[in-house]
Amino acid sequence: MNETARPEIIYYAAVSLDGYIADPGGGVEFLDRYMQLGEDYGFSNFESSINGIIMGSGTYEKSLELAPWSGGDKPCWVFSLRNLKPAAPGVIITSNTPEQVVDEMYEAGVRRAWFMGGGKLASSFRRFDLLTEYNLALVPEILGEGIPLFEPSDTAEPLHLIDSKVHPSGLVQLRYRRRDD
């Protein structure tokens, strides 16, 4: 498929200062104090701008532990080699490659998708140049260990900062796009 006929895939995640998106067990309790402050951090605007979701099976299962399915009517592709049960009609459990899924998303009318994790799957999407934007909430916490934003890679990727915002809580929102130079 022609790259111009692909949806934008935005890796939107909260990440600790030392680069973790969750604790070793997949927990995100380190975010609780920031969510309790009642600040939106731009999430509502972001969520209304997307019309598809991508996640790994661990993220999917953790999200179902935290609350009932909240993907609304947006189609969601969950990468898994296991036989998981879809939580809603729009949830698609897939073992296809990232490139195949991005093509499926485009055919389904998805033009902007939220890539919500995890780090291993993000590395796979990155390896195929499928992530177009990184929208990261840098959380002023050091976890010490956990699930990394990305797995180690031998491939550099130059990025261009397109926006940043410091929130009163100390959380810093950073938006980057791939540089094509």
C-alpha positions in Angstrom: 0.0 0.0 0.0 1.1 3.5 -0.7 2.3 5.3 2.4 0.0 8.3 1.6 -2.9 5.9 1.8 -2.2 4.9 5.4 -3.8 6.3 8.5 -1.8 8.4 10.9 -0.8 6.3 13.9 -0.3 8.3 17.0 1.5 6.8 20.0 -0.3 8.5 22.8 1.1 7.5 26.2 2.1 8.6 29.6 5.7 7.7 30.4 7.8 8.0 33.6 10.9 10.1 33.6 12.9 6.9 33.3 11.0 5.7 30.3 8.4 3.3 31.6 4.7 3.2 30.6 3.7 0.8 33.4 5.2 -1.0 36.4 6.5 -4.5 35.9 3.0 -6.0 36.4 1.5 -3.6 33.9 0.0 -1.3 36.5 -0.3 2.4 36.0 -1.1 3.5 39.5 1.8 6.0 39.2 -0.7 8.0 37.1 -3.4 8.2 39.7 -2.3 11.3 41.5 -2.2 13.2 38.2 -5.6 12.0 37.1 -7.1 12.9 40.5 -6.2 16.6 39.9 -9.0 16.8 37.4 -6.9 18.1 34.6 -7.7 16.8 31.1 -4.1 17.2 29.7 -5.6 17.6 26.2 -7.0 14.1 26.2 -10.5 15.0 25.2 -9.3 16.9 22.1 -7.0 14.0 21.2 -9.7 11.4 21.7 -12.2 13.2 19.5 -9.5 13.5 16.7 -9.1 9.7 16.3 -11.4 7.1 14.8 -9.5 3.9 15.5 -7.4 2.2 18.2 -4.5 -0.2 18.3 -3.2 -2.1 21.3 -1.4 -5.1 22.4 -3.0 -7.9 24.3 -1.5 -7.0 27.6 -2.8 -3.4 27.3 -6.2 -4.7 26.3 -6.5 -7.1 29.2 -5.2 -4.5 31.7 -7.8 -2.0 30.3 -10.6 -4.5 30.9 -9.4 -5.1 34.5 -9.6 -1.3 35.2 -13.0 -0.7 33.7 -15.6 -2.0 31.2 -14.7 -1.5 27.5 -14.5 2.2 26.9 -13.5 2.2 23.2 -17.0 3.4 22.3 -17.9 3.0 18.7 -14.3 3.3 17.5 -12.9 0.1 15.9 -10.0 -1.4 17.9 -7.4 -3.9 16.7 -5.8 -6.0 19.5 -2.7 -7.8 18.6 -2.6 -11.3 20.1 -1.5 -14.8 19.3 -3.9 -16.0 22.0 -7.6 -16.7 21.6 -8.9 -13.6 23.4 -12.6 -12.7 23.5 -13.6 -9.4 22.0 -15.2 -7.1 24.7 -17.4 -5.3 22.2 -18.5 -5.7 18.5 -15.8 -3.3 17.2 -12.9 -5.1 18.9 -10.9 -7.1 16.4 -8.4 -9.7 17.8 -5.7 -10.2 15.2 -2.4 -12.0 14.7 -1.7 -10.1 11.4 1.4 -8.1 10.9 1.4 -4.3 11.8 1.5 -3.5 8.1 -1.5 -5.7 7.3 -3.5 -4.2 10.2 -2.7 -0.6 9.0 -3.9 -1.6 5.6 -7.1 -3.1 7.1 -7.6 0.1 9.1 -7.4 2.2 6.0 -9.9 0.0 4.2 -12.2 0.3 7.2 -12.1 4.1 7.0 -9.7 4.8 9.9 -7.6 7.9 9.2 -6.2 8.7 12.7 -5.6 5.9 15.2 -4.5 5.9 18.8 -1.7 3.5 19.4 -2.0 2.8 23.1 0.7 0.2 23.8 2.7 -1.7 24.8 6.3 -1.1 24.3 7.1 -4.3 22.4 4.3 -3.7 19.9 5.4 0.0 19.6 8.8 -1.2 18.7 7.4 -3.4 16.0 5.3 -0.5 14.5 8.4 1.8 14.7 10.5 -0.8 12.9 8.1 -0.6 9.9 7.9 3.3 10.1 4.2 3.1 10.9 4.1 5.5 13.8 3.6 9.0 12.5 3.4 10.9 15.8 4.5 10.5 19.4 2.2 12.3 21.9 3.9 11.7 25.3 2.9 12.8 28.7 6.2 12.9 30.6 5.3 12.1 34.2 7.6 13.4 36.9 8.0 10.0 38.5 10.9 7.5 38.5 9.6 3.9 38.5 13.0 2.2 38.5 11.7 -0.7 36.4 8.7 -1.6 34.4 7.4 -1.9 30.8 9.5 0.4 28.6 8.1 2.9 26.1 10.1 1.0 23.5 12.3 -2.1 23.5 16.0 -1.4 22.8 16.7 -0.9 19.1 19.6 -0.4 16.8 17.7 2.1 14.6 17.7 5.8 15.3 14.7 7.9 14.4 15.0 11.6 14.1 12.0 13.5 15.4 10.7 17.0 15.2 9.0 18.7 18.2 5.7 20.1 17.1 4.2 21.1 20.5 5.0 21.1 24.2 3.0 22.1 27.3 4.0 22.2 30.9 1.0 21.4 33.2 0.7 22.8 36.8 1.1 19.2 38.1 4.6 19.1 36.6 3.6 16.7 33.8 5.0 17.8 30.5 3.1 17.0 27.3 5.4 16.5 24.3 4.3 16.0 20.7 6.8 14.8 18.1 6.5 13.8 14.4 8.9 11.9 12.3 11.5 13.9 10.4 11.9 12.9 6.8 15.3 14.4 6.3 
